[in-house]
Amino acid sequence: MYIFSILGSPRKGSNTDLLIDEVLKGAADAGAEVEKIYISDLKFAPCTGCMKCRADQVCRLAPDDVNMVIKKLDRADGIVLGAPVYSGHVPGPFKSLFDRLIGQVVKFTYTGGTVNITSALTPKDRNGVVIGVCAAGLPGMTDAVLEFLKRNIALHKNNGTIREISADGMVSYAQVNIGAEKFEKTFGPQGQAIYENGQSLLKLAYEAGKNLVTG
């Protein structure tokens, strides 16, 4: 089994990155082959809205790194997507990737004035994990990110299951890996609760990774 993940954060070593790593660790421990790529490493031009891909599923801007992503998505038995909240949504480069992907990983057909959208990937049951991360600790702050990521896996999951992880209140870089003492020194009595929340998220991510493989 092959699990493919994309980090939508421009910051390597970020909370999003660390949570994806924990998902992949769980999947690897359950016997899967895992791979992660970084949006910040990809080289591709943004979509120009020419709509050529709607007709033949070939992007006129290709070839670039988007072709590599498509091949990995097609091969994947499980997909992991994670992103922080930037201005209420995923970071711009990550959104640009999906803008480029959409006409090449899905098919558009028209029947009686209705648009039908189906996956163009090899049919298989794909499980997924989506991760939304936000500094603010307010309810619902990661909702838009999670919905966007879920929607982009749901097209290809068939009978697979998508699990979501919402990590809000991530006020510090790599917060999920910071020890309890540092939090208590910085935040006082609230420090222990912040530390425990990070540990809980790591455990949740690990279990989600195992479930990618075991169902």
C-alpha positions as CSV (number, residue, x, y, z in Angstrom):
1,M,0.0,0.0,0.0
2,Y,1.3,3.5,-1.0
3,I,0.3,6.6,1.0
4,F,1.0,9.9,-0.7
5,S,1.0,13.2,1.2
6,I,1.3,16.9,0.3
7,L,2.3,19.6,2.8
8,G,0.5,22.8,1.8
9,S,2.4,24.9,4.2
10,P,5.4,26.9,2.9
11,R,7.1,26.3,6.3
12,K,9.0,23.1,6.7
13,G,9.0,21.8,10.3
14,S,5.8,23.6,11.0
15,N,2.9,22.2,13.0
16,T,1.2,21.0,9.8
17,D,4.4,19.3,8.7
18,L,4.9,17.6,12.1
19,L,1.3,16.3,12.1
20,I,1.6,14.9,8.6
21,D,4.8,13.2,9.7
22,E,2.9,11.6,12.5
23,V,0.2,10.4,10.2
24,L,2.8,8.9,7.9
25,K,4.6,7.3,10.9
26,G,1.3,5.5,11.8
27,A,0.8,4.4,8.2
28,A,4.4,3.2,7.9
29,D,4.2,1.3,11.2
30,A,1.0,-0.4,9.8
31,G,3.1,-1.6,6.8
32,A,2.6,1.1,4.1
33,E,5.1,2.8,1.8
34,V,4.8,6.5,2.5
35,E,5.9,9.7,0.7
36,K,5.6,13.4,1.4
37,I,6.2,16.3,-0.9
38,Y,6.3,20.0,-0.1
39,I,4.3,22.6,-2.0
40,S,7.3,24.9,-1.6
41,D,9.5,22.5,-3.6
42,L,7.2,22.3,-6.6
43,K,7.9,24.2,-9.8
44,F,4.7,25.0,-11.8
45,A,2.9,27.9,-13.4
46,P,-0.5,29.0,-12.2
47,C,-3.7,28.1,-14.1
48,T,-4.6,30.7,-16.7
49,G,-8.2,29.6,-17.0
50,C,-7.9,28.6,-20.7
51,M,-10.2,25.5,-20.1
52,K,-8.2,23.3,-22.6
53,C,-7.9,20.6,-19.9
54,R,-11.7,20.4,-19.7
55,A,-11.7,19.1,-23.3
56,D,-8.8,16.6,-23.3
57,Q,-7.5,16.5,-19.7
58,V,-4.1,17.9,-20.9
59,C,-2.8,21.2,-19.5
60,R,-1.2,23.5,-22.1
61,L,1.3,24.6,-19.3
62,A,2.7,21.1,-19.0
63,P,5.1,19.5,-18.5
64,D,6.1,20.6,-15.0
65,D,5.9,19.3,-11.5
66,V,2.1,19.0,-11.7
67,N,2.5,15.9,-13.9
68,M,4.6,14.3,-11.2
69,V,1.8,15.0,-8.6
70,I,-0.8,13.5,-10.9
71,K,1.1,10.3,-11.2
72,K,1.6,10.0,-7.5
73,L,-2.1,10.7,-6.8
74,D,-3.1,8.0,-9.4
75,R,-0.8,5.5,-7.7
76,A,-1.9,6.3,-4.2
77,D,-4.0,4.0,-2.0
78,G,-4.3,6.7,0.6
79,I,-3.9,10.5,0.4
80,V,-2.9,12.9,3.2
81,L,-3.3,16.7,2.7
82,G,-2.4,19.3,5.3
83,A,-2.5,23.1,5.3
84,P,-2.5,26.0,7.7
85,V,-5.2,28.7,7.5
86,Y,-4.0,31.8,5.5
87,S,-6.6,34.5,5.2
88,G,-9.4,32.0,5.9
89,H,-8.2,29.4,3.3
90,V,-5.3,27.3,2.2
91,P,-2.0,29.1,1.3
92,G,-2.0,30.6,-2.2
93,P,0.5,28.2,-3.8
94,F,-1.4,25.2,-2.5
95,K,-4.6,26.5,-4.0
96,S,-2.8,27.1,-7.3
97,L,-1.8,23.4,-7.4
98,F,-5.4,22.3,-7.1
99,D,-6.4,24.8,-9.8
100,R,-4.0,23.1,-12.1
101,L,-4.9,19.6,-11.0
102,I,-8.7,19.8,-11.3
103,G,-9.0,19.5,-15.1
104,Q,-6.5,16.6,-15.2
105,V,-7.6,14.4,-12.3
106,V,-11.3,14.7,-13.0
107,K,-13.5,14.3,-16.0
108,F,-16.2,16.8,-17.0
109,T,-19.2,15.5,-19.0
110,Y,-22.3,17.3,-20.0
111,T,-25.8,15.7,-20.0
112,G,-28.9,17.6,-20.6
113,G,-27.4,20.9,-19.4
114,T,-26.0,19.2,-16.3
115,V,-22.3,19.0,-15.6
116,N,-21.1,15.6,-14.3
117,I,-17.8,15.4,-12.5
118,T,-16.0,12.1,-12.0
119,S,-12.5,11.0,-11.1
120,A,-10.0,10.5,-13.9
121,L,-7.7,8.5,-11.6
122,T,-7.4,4.8,-11.6
123,P,-10.6,3.5,-9.8
124,K,-9.8,2.2,-6.3
125,D,-10.9,2.7,-2.7
126,R,-8.7,5.5,-1.3
127,N,-8.7,6.5,2.4
128,G,-7.7,10.0,3.3
129,V,-6.6,12.3,6.1
130,V,-6.9,16.0,6.0
131,I,-5.3,18.4,8.5
132,G,-6.1,22.0,9.1
133,V,-3.9,24.2,11.4
134,C,-4.6,27.6,12.7
135,A,-3.0,29.9,15.3
136,A,-6.4,31.3,16.5
137,G,-8.2,29.1,19.0
138,L,-11.7,30.1,17.9
139,P,-14.3,27.5,16.9
140,G,-14.6,26.8,13.2
141,M,-11.3,28.5,12.1
142,T,-10.1,25.5,10.2
143,D,-13.5,24.6,8.7
144,A,-12.9,26.1,5.3
145,V,-9.5,24.5,4.9
146,L,-10.7,21.0,6.0
147,E,-13.8,21.2,3.6
148,F,-11.6,22.2,0.7
149,L,-9.1,19.4,1.3
150,K,-11.8,16.8,1.9
151,R,-13.6,17.8,-1.3
152,N,-10.4,17.2,-3.3
153,I,-10.0,13.7,-1.9
154,A,-13.7,12.8,-2.0
155,L,-13.7,12.9,-5.8
156,H,-11.3,9.9,-5.8
157,K,-12.1,7.9,-2.6
158,N,-14.9,5.7,-3.9
159,N,-15.7,3.6,-0.8
160,G,-12.7,5.0,1.2
161,T,-13.0,7.0,4.4
162,I,-11.7,10.5,5.0
163,R,-10.6,11.5,8.5
164,E,-10.0,15.1,9.6
165,I,-7.7,16.7,12.2
166,S,-8.4,20.2,13.3
167,A,-5.5,21.8,15.1
168,D,-6.4,25.3,16.2
169,G,-4.6,27.4,18.9
170,M,-1.2,26.6,17.3
171,V,0.4,29.9,18.4
172,S,4.0,28.7,18.3
173,Y,6.1,27.3,15.5
174,A,6.5,23.5,15.9
175,Q,4.2,23.8,18.9
176,V,3.2,20.1,19.0
177,N,6.9,19.2,19.6
178,I,7.5,21.7,22.4
179,G,8.0,20.3,26.0
180,A,5.6,21.1,28.9
181,E,8.2,23.1,30.8
182,K,8.6,25.7,28.1
183,F,4.9,26.2,27.9
184,E,4.5,26.5,31.6
185,K,7.3,29.1,31.7
186,T,5.6,31.1,28.9
187,F,1.9,30.7,29.6
188,G,1.8,29.9,33.3
189,P,-1.0,27.6,34.5
190,Q,-2.3,27.3,31.0
191,G,0.9,25.8,29.7
192,Q,0.2,22.2,30.7
193,A,-3.2,22.3,28.9
194,I,-1.5,23.6,25.7
195,Y,1.2,20.9,25.9
196,E,-1.4,18.1,26.5
197,N,-3.4,19.4,23.5
198,G,-0.3,19.0,21.3
199,Q,0.3,15.5,22.5
200,S,-3.4,14.6,21.9
201,L,-3.1,15.9,18.3
202,L,0.0,13.8,17.7
203,K,-1.7,10.7,19.0
204,L,-4.8,11.5,16.8
205,A,-2.6,11.9,13.8
206,Y,-0.7,8.6,14.4
207,E,-4.0,6.7,14.8
208,A,-5.4,8.3,11.6
209,G,-2.3,7.1,9.8
210,K,-2.7,3.5,11.0
211,N,-6.4,3.7,10.0
212,L,-5.3,4.7,6.4
213,V,-3.9,1.2,6.1
214,T,-6.2,-0.9,8.3
215,G,-9.4,0.9,7.4
